[in-house]
């Protein structure tokens, strides 16, 4: 087997590009050949994940499975999905995949444990909140999660969809205000559990970025760790 990482992307396209940059930034490389080998499947026509979970719209699972099959057929050894809400279908995707799939919430849990964080908030889509995998995953590591109240969650969704529509600065300002409210709830940090959130906060150069746990950055770090462990096993 080779050490190629497959990325099931397109959810959304800008977030996929941002995720790849985060892998590159975290890779200890001195030359091109030191970087991680990636195969990216970015097909934005996958049905909306939140619309499926909240409003019973078309399921994205068949399209995601087709993407998984494409990546496996291309020869990847592991798959990652830089979309938080898509992890609601994690069990179905792993059943359809011949290779392992890293879970974004596991990556966040590892980051929080490393930093000694015990209480954390969540900013994410309605679909990710409804899916409920973050509280369950983090509880296994002894981390308590605080979820936003209804009015705040509506504002978070408004900010996220502003970013998805290309209004990144406007969305960033909305999301920065939402994050301030989350931090006032007494949490140590806030998981930025939608790929558009850290992207928007960084675009407006918000100082609140340092109080967040970027889920996709944590997943990128998990990719780097996986690749290092894979190479060590290959040498042994």
C-alpha positions in Angstrom: 0.0 0.0 0.0 1.1 3.6 -0.6 0.7 6.6 1.7 -1.6 8.7 -0.5 -4.4 10.6 1.4 -7.7 11.0 -0.3 -9.8 14.1 0.3 -13.5 13.9 -0.1 -14.1 17.7 -0.7 -16.4 20.1 -2.5 -18.4 20.8 0.7 -17.7 23.6 0.0 -15.1 24.2 -2.6 -13.4 27.1 -0.8 -13.2 25.1 2.4 -11.5 22.3 0.5 -8.8 24.6 -0.8 -8.3 26.0 2.7 -7.9 22.5 4.1 -5.2 21.5 1.6 -3.3 24.7 2.5 -3.5 23.7 6.2 -2.0 20.3 5.4 0.8 22.0 3.5 1.4 24.5 6.3 1.7 21.8 9.0 3.9 19.5 7.0 7.6 19.6 8.1 9.0 19.8 4.6 12.2 21.2 3.2 11.5 20.3 -0.5 8.6 19.4 -2.7 9.1 15.7 -2.2 8.7 16.0 1.6 5.0 17.0 1.3 2.1 14.6 1.7 0.7 12.9 -1.4 -2.9 13.9 -1.9 -5.8 13.0 -4.2 -8.6 15.5 -4.1 -12.2 14.7 -5.1 -14.0 18.1 -5.1 -17.5 17.8 -6.5 -19.7 20.6 -5.1 -22.9 19.0 -6.5 -23.3 16.8 -3.4 -26.7 17.6 -1.9 -26.7 20.1 1.0 -26.0 18.2 4.3 -27.8 20.5 6.6 -30.9 20.7 4.4 -31.1 16.9 4.6 -30.8 16.7 8.4 -33.0 19.7 9.2 -35.6 19.7 6.4 -35.5 16.1 5.1 -34.1 17.1 1.7 -32.2 14.7 -0.5 -29.5 12.6 1.2 -25.9 13.3 0.3 -24.8 9.8 1.2 -25.1 8.2 -2.3 -23.0 11.0 -3.8 -20.4 10.8 -1.0 -20.1 7.1 -1.5 -19.4 7.6 -5.2 -16.7 10.0 -4.2 -15.3 7.5 -1.7 -15.3 4.8 -4.4 -13.5 7.2 -6.8 -10.8 7.9 -4.2 -10.4 4.2 -3.3 -10.1 3.3 -7.0 -7.4 5.9 -7.4 -5.3 4.1 -4.8 -5.6 6.1 -1.6 -4.8 4.5 1.8 -6.9 6.7 4.0 -9.7 9.3 3.5 -10.5 12.6 5.2 -13.6 14.8 4.8 -13.1 18.5 5.4 -16.8 19.0 6.1 -18.1 18.7 9.7 -21.8 18.0 8.9 -20.9 15.2 6.5 -19.6 13.2 9.5 -23.2 12.5 10.4 -23.0 9.8 7.7 -19.6 8.6 8.9 -20.8 5.0 9.8 -22.3 4.6 6.3 -19.2 5.9 4.6 -16.9 3.7 6.6 -19.0 0.7 5.7 -18.7 1.6 2.0 -15.0 2.3 2.1 -12.2 -0.2 1.7 -9.8 2.1 3.5 -10.0 3.9 6.9 -11.7 7.4 7.2 -10.3 9.8 9.8 -13.0 11.5 12.0 -12.9 15.2 12.4 -14.2 15.1 15.9 -11.5 12.6 17.0 -9.0 15.1 15.6 -10.5 17.9 17.6 -10.6 15.8 20.8 -6.9 15.1 20.4 -6.2 18.8 20.0 -8.2 19.7 23.1 -6.6 16.9 25.2 -3.2 18.2 24.1 -4.1 21.7 25.3 -5.7 20.5 28.5 -9.1 22.0 27.6 -12.0 20.8 29.7 -14.9 23.0 28.6 -15.6 24.0 25.0 -18.3 25.6 22.9 -19.4 24.7 19.4 -20.1 26.9 16.4 -21.4 24.8 13.6 -24.2 24.3 11.1 -27.7 23.2 12.3 -26.9 19.8 10.8 -23.7 19.3 12.7 -25.4 20.4 16.0 -28.4 18.1 15.3 -26.0 15.2 14.4 -24.7 15.2 17.9 -21.3 13.5 17.3 -19.2 16.3 18.8 -20.6 16.0 22.4 -20.4 12.2 22.2 -16.8 12.1 20.9 -15.6 14.8 23.3 -17.3 13.3 26.4 -15.1 10.1 25.9 -12.1 12.4 26.5 -13.6 14.0 29.5 -14.4 17.3 27.7 -17.7 19.1 28.4 -19.4 20.8 25.4 -21.7 23.9 25.6 -24.1 24.4 22.6 -25.5 27.8 21.5 -29.0 28.7 22.3 -31.6 29.0 19.4 -31.2 32.7 18.6 -27.4 32.5 18.6 -27.5 29.4 16.4 -29.7 31.3 13.9 -27.0 34.0 13.7 -24.2 31.4 13.3 -26.1 29.9 10.3 -26.6 33.3 8.8 -22.9 34.0 9.0 -22.0 30.6 7.5 -24.3 31.0 4.5 -22.9 34.5 3.9 -19.5 33.0 3.6 -20.8 30.2 1.3 -22.3 32.8 -1.0 -19.0 34.5 -1.3 -19.6 37.4 1.2 -16.7 36.3 3.3 -16.0 39.6 5.2 -19.7 40.1 6.0 -20.0 36.6 7.2 -16.8 36.9 9.2 -18.2 40.0 11.1 -21.4 38.1 12.0 -19.4 35.0 13.1 -17.0 37.1 15.2 -20.0 38.5 17.1 -21.4 35.0 17.6 -18.1 33.8 18.9 -18.0 36.7 21.5 -21.4 35.5 22.8 -20.2 31.9 23.0 -17.1 32.9 25.0 -19.3 34.8 27.4 -20.9 31.5 28.3 -17.7 30.6 30.2 -16.1 28.1 27.9 -12.3 28.0 27.6 -12.3 27.7 23.8 -14.8 27.3 20.9 -14.7 24.6 18.3 -15.0 26.2 14.9 -17.0 23.3 13.6 -17.8 24.5 10.1 -15.1 24.8 7.6 -16.2 28.3 6.6 -15.9 29.8 10.1 -12.1 29.9 10.6 -11.7 31.0 7.0 -14.0 34.0 7.5 -12.5 34.9 10.9 -9.0 34.9 9.4 -10.1 37.0 6.5 -11.2 39.8 8.8 -8.1 39.2 11.0 -10.3 38.6 14.1 -8.2 38.2 17.3 -10.8 35.7 18.4 -9.2 33.1 16.1 -6.8 32.3 19.0 -9.8 31.4 21.2 -11.0 28.9 18.7 -10.2 25.3 17.8 -10.1 25.1 14.0 -11.7 21.7 13.3 -10.2 21.5 9.8 -6.8 22.5 11.0 -7.0 19.7 13.6 -8.0 17.3 10.8 -5.0 18.5 8.8 -2.7 17.8 11.7 -4.2 14.3 12.0 -3.3 13.7 8.3 0.3 14.7 9.0 0.4 12.3 12.0 -1.2 9.5 10.0 1.3 10.0 7.2 4.3 9.9 9.6 3.0 6.8 11.3 2.4 5.1 7.9 6.0 5.8 6.8 7.4 4.5 10.1 5.4 1.2 9.7 6.6 0.9 6.1 10.3 1.3 7.2 9.8 -1.2 10.0 
